[in-house]
């Protein structure tokens, strides 16, 4: 069975004045999740909501922090009360917010969802006129800290608009595959402009535009993670084994293809692929499961576990979050993950 060596930290002082290097730095989306406190109720009839930290990059950092890792996130918020809330929430979860800055004139994004277990959770993103997290500028990045981090995590959404696109690719190029660099394929078609200048989003040209920038990002990454829709955007292949091979051919060392009820396929550049079934769970809200999976994947890579153990652990973490309403505050502790693995299900 293939094993992944524990990532060696850089020497102290190589992280842009931040002290010891971070275990994980994520870069990308943040916002406020407003989730119904009633399940099986359409939004027009919902009467109360819970407010939570949201956004994939933020959630992955929270998930890893819950497992004892030193994490930080690079992102932007609005200069408003919701932005203040996100700073407070990050710090409360133990995530360093030093690279979270306000963007004047742009509101902090808000996301609503509807909760229809077990598999219908429509999302409604309010990111107009533009999300602050897409205003990350390459000149503002602490490139030394990014290069020194044991794991650096970027997302496909970060490639969808400028200046975030250039900043994401600049960070990847500077890092030059130092340590472990993860590309969360994170395909959200509503966030993408097409190649024309009419400002339309989500057009038929969106996937072609995305694939070009995804290919550039893959050149600089060591791990790619996505579901079957996302790997198809990145590679043109939908069949999991073919997509994993295409990702490896693109230059990554580990390809992870999430298949929902079929579990997860992980293929390394050496050794046989690993197929892990899902952990049985009664789903309440599946929206945060992928971020819990991502944070736990980073935890396992940092620990140097063998590939099968990493996938089982990440699957269990995702199942635990799927059994809960919220995302960030639902991220499990190590004891909770181990208990689910021992039980063979989330109870």
N, C-alpha and C positions, 0 to 999 in steps of 0.2 A: 504494500500500500504506500502511495506517495506521501511523503511528509514535507512540511514546509518549515524551514529553519526559522527560529525566532529572529525577528528583525533586530539588528544591533543598533543601539542608540548612537547618535553622534556625540562627540565630546561636548561638555557643557561650554556655553559661550558661542556655539555655532548657530544659535537660533534668533539672531537679530535682537539681542538684548533681553530676551524673554526668560533667561535662565535655562534649565535643562530642556531639551527638545520635547515636544509634545508627542504622546503616543499617537494621536490622531488630530489632524486639522481637516475640517470639511469646508467646502466653499459652494455657496449656492442659495437655494430658496429658503425663505423664512416668512412667517405670517401668523395671523391669529386664526385658529380654528374655532368656529362657532357651531357646535354640534347639538342636534336636538336631544333633549332629555326624554323624549318619547320615541320608542321604536315602532316601526311599521306605520308611521304617520307622515303624510306628505307635508312639505314645507308650509303650504298655505294654512294648514290646520295645526302646526306646531305652536305650542304656547310658551315654552321655555327652552333655553339653550345653556350649554356649558361653554365657558371660554378657556381655551387651551393654547399653549405654544404649538405651532405647526410649521410645516415646510420640511421637505425631505432632508436637506443638509443639516438643519437644526436637529431634527429628530434622530438622525444617525449619531450625531455627537452626543446627544442625551443618552441614547441606548448604550453607547460605549462607556460613558461616564458612570452609568448605573452599575456597570460591571467592573468598576474600579480603575478605569483608564483616564489618563490626563488628556482632556480634549479641549479644542477651541473651534470656533466657526468664523469664517470670513463671509460677511453678508452686509446688507444695508436695510434700514427700516425707514419709515416716515418719521418726521420730526413732530410727533404727536403722542397722545396718551397711550395708544396701542404700541407704539415703538418703545415707550418707557416700560410698559408691561413686559415686552419681549426681553428686554435687558434684565429685568427682575427675575423673570422665569428662567432664563439661561443660567444666571448666577445661582438661583435656587437649586437647579439640577447639577451644579458643579461644573458647568461649561464656561470656559473663559470667553468673555465678550469683548475683549480689547479691540478686535477687528470688526466690530459691529457699529457702524456709523450711520447717522441720520442723513437723509437726502431732502433738503428743503423743497417744498412744493409738491412732493409726491406722498400720497397717503400710504400708511402701512397696509399691506394686503390683508384681506379677510376672505376666508373660505367657509362656505356652508356645505353641509352634506345632508342627504336623506338616508335613513337607516332602515333597510329592509333585509334582515337576515334571511338566509345565510350568505347571499351572494349578490345583492343589489344595493350599491352604495353610491348613488349619483353625487358628483362633486360640482359645486358652483363657485368658480374662482372670481373674485373681485380684485383685479389687478390693473385697473384703468386710472389715469391714462397710460401709466407704465409702472411696473413693479420696481420699487427701489433696489431690490436685489439684482436687477439687470443693469444697474448703474455702477457696478464695481468697475473701477478703472485700473488698468495695468500699472500706472504710475503710483498708485496708492498701496500696492502689495508689499508685504514684508517677505521678499523672495528668499532671504536667508532662513527665516523661520519655516517657510514652506519646504525648502530643500532639506532642512534638518529634521523635520517631522518623521517619525517612524512610518506612519501611513498618511498619505494625502488623498483626499476623496473629492472628486468633482462630479457634476451631473450634466446630463444632456440638456436640461433646461438652461443651464448657464451658457450654452452655445447658441441659444435661439435669437439673441439680439446683441447689438453693440451698446455700450463698450464691454459688456460682460463676456462676449465671445472672445475678443482679443485678450482680455485679462485671463480668462481660463486657459487659453492656448499658451499664453506667455508663461503662466505659472507652471504648466506641464513641461514646456520646453526647458525652463530654467532648472526644474527638478531633475530632468533627464533620467528618469527611472531610478532615482536614488531611493533606497528602501522599497516600500510597497506603494504603488500608485494605483488607486482604484477609480475606474470610470463607471459610475452608475448611469446606465443608458437612459433611463428616466424620460421616455418619450411622451410628451404632452402636446398633441397636434395643435391645440388651441393657442399655444404660446408662440407658434412659428409663423413668421412672414413668408410669403413666397418670393420668387426672384424678381417679380415686377415691382414697380414703384407706387402701386396703388394702396399699399398699407393693409391689404386683406390678409387675414390669418386663416390657417387651417385649410388652405387650398390644396388642390391635387398635387401641386409642385412642392408642398411642404416636405414630404418624405425624401424627395430627391435632393432638396437643399440640405436637409438634416444629414443625410448619408455622407455628403461631401465633408462636412465638418466633423462628423463622428469618426470618419476614417483618419482625419488629421489627429484627433485626440487619441485614438487607439495606438498611433505610432509612439506615443509617449507614456503609455500606461502598461502596468504589469498584470492587472486584474480587471476583467469586465464582468458586470453583473446586470442581468435584465430578464424580463419575462419573454414569452415567445413573441409578442408583438414588438417588443423593443429590440430583440436580437434580429428580427426581420428588417427593421429599419436600418440597423447597423450593417447588416451583411447581405440582405436579400434572401436569406435562408430562414425558413420557419421551422423546419424539422429540427428538434433540439440537438441531436448529434451532429448534423450537418452545420448548424449554426455555431456550435461550440468549436468545431474544426475550423470554420471560417474566422472566428475570433482569434484562435491560436495562430492561424496563418497571418493574421493582421499584425501580430507581434506581441500579444499578451502572453503571460505565462500561466494564467489560470482563467478559465471561462466558466461562469456560473449561469445556468439557464433555469429560471424558476418556472414551474409548470403547474402551479395551482394545485388542484386535487391529485395530479400525477406526481407531486413531490418536486425534487430539485435534481438537476444533473450538473455535476462539476467535472471538468476535464482539465488536467494539468498538462504542461508541455512534456512531461515524462510520466509514465505509468498509465494504468487503465482508468477510464472514466468511472466516477462514482455516482450511483443513482440512489437517492434516499427518499423513502416515502414520507408523506406528511404525517404529523402527529395528530391523532384524533382529537377534535375539539368541537364544542358547540359554539359556532361563530356568533358574536354580537355585532362587531364592526371590523371588517377586514382591512380598513384603510391604513392602519399603522403597521401592519404585519411586515411589510417589506423593509421598512426602516429599522424595525427591531432585528430583522434578519441581517441587515447591513452592519449594524453596530456589533452584533455578535460575531459576524464573519470577521470583522476587524479584530475583535478580542481573540478569536481562535488563531488568526494568522500571527498576531503578536506573541501568542503563547507558544507557537511552533507546533501545534497539534497536527496529527495526520488528517488528511483531507476528509475522510469519512466522519471523523469526530466533529470537525468544524461544521460540516453540513447538518449533522444531527442536532448539534447545539443551536445553530442558527435557526433551523426549522422549529425547534421547541420554543425559542424566544418569540418567533413570529406567531406561533399558535397561541401563546399566552396573551399577546397583545390583541389578537383577533377575538379573544374571549372577553375583552373589555371594551367599553364605549370609546374612551379617549385614546390618543396616540402617545404624546410625549410623556404624560404622567403615568401612562400604563406600562412603560418600558420596565422589563423585569430585572430583578436582582439575580446574581449568580445562584443563590440558594433556591430561588423559584424555578430557574431553568433546570437545575439538577433534580429538583423534586419532580418536575414534569417528565424528565427523561427516565427517572427511576420508576414512575407510575406507568409510563408508556402511553400517556394521554394527559390532556389538560382537563382537570376535574373542577 
